[in-house]
Amino acid sequence: MGDAAMAVPVLRTLLQTYPDIKLTVITKPFFVTLFNELPRTACIAADVYGEHKNFGLITLAKQAKKQGIDAVADLHNVLRSKIIGCYLSLSGIKTKKVDKGRDEKKQLVQANGKNINQLKTTHQRYADVFAKLGLPIDLTNHTYPERKKLTPALHDIIGQHSKKLIGIAPFAAHKGKVYPLPFMKEVISQLDETGNYKIFLFGGGAKEKKTLEDIAAPYESATSMVGKLSFEEELTLISNLDVMLSMDSGNGHLAAMYNVKVITLWGVTHPYAGFVPFNQPNAHQLIANRDKYPLIPTSVYGNKYPEEYENCMESIPAEVVVEKILEVI
C-alpha cells in the first residue's frame, strides 16, 4: 500500500504538468480508491490471485492495450509487472521501468552504519520513469488537493469541538519497525492529559483491532478506527488530520498524499533508503539512537536485524515523541 500511495503525488504532478495526458493505472482492487480522485485517470483492478493469476496477466495486458495506451510506466518492477510490460512492449508500445536502486540500497545496509548517505527518494525514482518516456516532471511543482469533505458519519465520529486531530498508526509489517506498545500508550496518555486533542488509532486485521481497542479504552480522547470505516472513509478522515504519527509504513504515505504533517518513527530502517513520506522534512523523522545501535540501517524493509536490535526503538523516549507532535501541530 505504501508503494501505491507514494505513486499518487507523482501521478498528480504528471497530470498537472501535462493537461492532455490520460492515465490508466493497473493496481490491486483495494488500492483503486487511492487513484479514483485523480482527473483523467482510469483504473484496471488486477485480481492477481484469481482471474489474472499466471497467464491471466496477459489478459490484464490486453485490457490495458484496449485502453489505447501509448506508453507503459512500470513503477513496480517485479515479475508480474515485467510480464505485462514485456507483452505490451512486444506489441510496439514504449515501456520503461523504475530503477529501484537495489544495489545502492544493498550497499546502504552493508555499510554497518558508517558513512551512509541519502539515496534518491522513491517519489523521484517514479518521476524518473516518466522522464525516460519523454515526460519530465518537477515534484516541487506538485499541488495538493483540498481536504476531502467529511460525511455525516465522520462528523458524528469526530464530534463538534475545536480540538486538533491526531492520527496514530502504531503498526508495521516487521517488529523492527514497530514502536513498543507500552511507549505508545505513554504517548497517548500524555496527549490525552492535555485535553486538547482527538486521537484516532489506525490499523487493520482482527489482532490489531483488539489491541487498538484495548489501548484506546482508558482514554477519553482516543478512538480506534479499525473496522469502523470503509477505506474511502478512512482516507477522508486521514485527509482532515492535523498530524499523523506513523511507523515506516503505509499510513504515513496515505497522510502525506493530502498534505498532512507526518511524523515517522524509524527503527532498524532509516530515512536515507528513500521511503520518507512525500514532502516531509528531516525534522519530522525520529530515528533510533545510532550511538547505541550503530549498525542502523540493518535492512531496507525492516525484516533483518541483529537480535539485540529488536528493541532499538525503545531508544526513542515517549517524551521526545510527544514534544515533536506538540511542536509540529
N, C-alpha and C positions, 0 to 999 in steps of 0.2 A: 504493500500500500504506500509506503514511503516513496518508492521509486515512481509510482504513478503520480503521487501528489507533487513531487518535485518537477514533474513534466509540465504541470499546469501553468505556472507563471512563464515558462519558456514558450509554450504554445500561445499563451495570451499575448506575449510580446511579438511573436511572429505574426499573429493576426492583426495586431495594431500597426505593425510596420508595413505589412503588405495587404491592403484592404481588398484586393481582388482574389486572394487565395482562399480556397476551401480546404478543410481538413477532414480526413476520415481516420478515426482512431480505433485501432483494434486493441481491446483490453478485456480483462475478465469481467463477467456480468456485474459483480458487486461494485467495480470501480467506474462503471459507466456514469454514475451520478456525479463523479468528480469533473467530468468533461461536458456534462449537459448544458452548463451555463455559458460555455464558450460560444461566441457567434460563429456562424458559417462552419459548424462542426457537426459531423455525423459520427455515430459510434457503431461498431460491429462488436457484439458480445462474443467472446471466444470461449466456448464450452470445451476447454481442453481435456476434461475428464469424461466427456460424453461424446456429443456429435462431432467435435473437432479433434478428437484424440487420434494420434498416429497419422494415418493417411487423411484423416479429416482436416488436417492442416492445409492440404491442397484445396479442399472445399472452401476453407476460410480465405485462402489466397484468391480463389476465383470470385468470391463475394466482393473482395476488395477491388479486384480488376473491373468488375461490373460498375463500380462507382465512377469509372472513368479517370482513375488516378494517373498522374503524370510522373510521379516520383515516390520513392519509399524512403522514409527516415526510420531506421531501426534503432530505437532508443533503449533497447534491452540487450541485444547481442548475446542471446542464449540459443540453444539448439532449436527451439520452436520458432523463434523469430527469424533465425537464419534460414530455416526451411521455407518459410513464407517469402522471405526476401529473395532467396535463390530462384524460386519458381517465377516470381514476378520479374526478376532480372532476365531470366531466360526468355521472357515474353517481350523483352526490349524496353522495360521500364527501368529508369535510372534508380539505383539503390545505393544508399550509403548507411553505414552503421556506426554506432557510438564506440569510441575508444575508451574503455573503462579504466585504462591506466593500471592494468593488473600488475605489470612489472614494477611500476613506481610504488604501488601500494604494498607489494611484497617487500620491497626494499625498506619501506617505512617501518613495517613491523619487525623486520630483521635487524634494524639498526640498534635494537636494545635501548631505545630511548635517547640515543646520542645524536646530536646534530640533526635533529629532524626538522623538516621544512614543510610549509603549507603546499599541498598539492592542488591541482586545478579542481574547482568545485564541480559537483555532479551537474548542476544547472548549466555551467559553462560547457561541460562536455556535451550536453544535449544541444546547446546552441551551436556548437562546432559542427554537428551533423548537418544542420541546415545551411551552414556556410559552405560545406562541401557540395551541397546541392545548388549553390549559387544564390542562397538566400541568407546573407549575413544579418545578424540581429545584435543589437546592443541592449543587454539586460538592464542597464541603468536607465533606459527609457521606458521600462515597464510601468504600466498604470494599473493600480488595483481597482477591483470593482467595489461598489458600495456594499456596506454590510447587508446581509440578507434580512429580509423583513420577517420579524417574529410572527409565528402563528398564534392563535388564541391559546392553544395548548401550551406553547412555550411561555407565553405571558403568565399563565397560571403557575408554571413551574418556577419561574424567576420571581414572580410577585411584584408588588408596587413598592419601590424604595429607591433611594439614591446611592445604594452601595455599589462598589466596584465588583466586577465579576471575574473570578479567578478559576481557571481550569487546571486540573492536575491529572496527569496521565502517568501513574507510577510504575507501569509495567513495560517490559521489553522482551524480545524473543529469547535472550540469553541472560543468565543470572549475573554475569559480569557487567551488565549494563543496567541493573536494577538497584535503585536506592533502597537501603534496608527499610522495611516497613516500620519498625519502631522509630526510626529517624523521621520518616514521612509523617507518622502520626504526630510527632512533636512539632513538625512544621505546621500541620493543620491546627493543632492545639493552640499554638502561638497566634496564628492568624484569627482563629475563632475568638480568642480572648479580647481582641480589639473591638469586635462588634461592627467592624466597618466593611465586611466583605461577604459575598455569597460565593461559596466554593462548590464546584461541580467536579466530580470524580469520573474519569473516563477509562473504559477498559472493555473487555469482551470475553464471552465464554462463561460457563457455569461457575467455575472455580473463582475467577476474578470477580464475578457478580457477588458471590457470598463474601469474599474478602473485602470488597469495597463497601458493601452494605454494613459490615461489621465495623469498618474504620469510621464510616460516616455517623453511625448511630449515636455516639456520645456528644456530637457537636451540633448545635442548633443551626450553624451556618453552612454545614456540609451536606451534600446530597449526591448519592451515587446515581449515575445516569445509565448504568448498564441495563439493557433490556427494556428501557422506558421509551426509546425513540427509534424511529427509522433512521437509516444512515443519512438521508437527506435532512431530516430534522436535527440530527446531531451536528451536521455541518452548519446549519443555520445558527444553532446555539454557539458553536465554536466561533463563528464569524462575529459574534456580538460580545465575545470576551474582551476584557481589558488586558489580560496576560494569560499565557499558558505555561505551566511548568511541566516539562516533559523529559523523559529519558532520551537517549539517542535512538529514537523510534518514530513511527509513523505519525502520531498525533501532533508532534511538533511541526511536521511538514504540512499537515492539514491546516493548522492555525496560521502558519506563515503565508499560505495561499491568500489569506484575507487581510493581510497587514496587521495581524495580531502580534503583539510583542511576545516572543518566545524565549524562555529561559531553559537551557538544556543542561542536564546533569550528565557528565561523562565519567564512565568507569574505566574499563580496560581498553576502550576505544578512545579516539582523540579527534578533535575538530579538524586537524590537518589532513585527514583522509578525504575530506571534501563533502561531508554529509551534514554540514551545518544548515539548518533551515534557511529558506530564501530570505536574503536581505537582513539577516540578524547580525548584530555587531559582536565582536570578540568579547566585549564586556558582559554579554548575556550567556557566555559559556563558562560553566563552573566545572572544573576538572579535578579529578582525584589528585591527592598530594603526590607529585612526581619526585619529591625528595625522599619520601618513604617508599614509593613504588616507581623506581627509576626506569623500569623496562616498558612502561606505557608509551605508546600503544602496543599491546601484545597481539592484537588481531584487528582486522578491519571491521568485522561484524560482531565481535564480542563473544565468539564461540570458543576461543582458545586463549588460555592464560595459565600461569603457574598456580598451583594450588593455594599458595599463600597470598595470591592476588584476588581471591574470590570475594573478599570483603573490602576491597580497596575503596569503595565509595563511602565507607564509614569515615574516611578522612575528610569528607565534606561535612562540616558541622551543620546541624539543623538551623542554628542561629545565622549562619552565613547565607543559607538559602532564603530564610525569611527576610533578612536585610536586603538581599538582592531583589526579592519580589516587591518590597516596600519602595525601594529606590526606583524600580522600573515602572511601577504602577502610578 
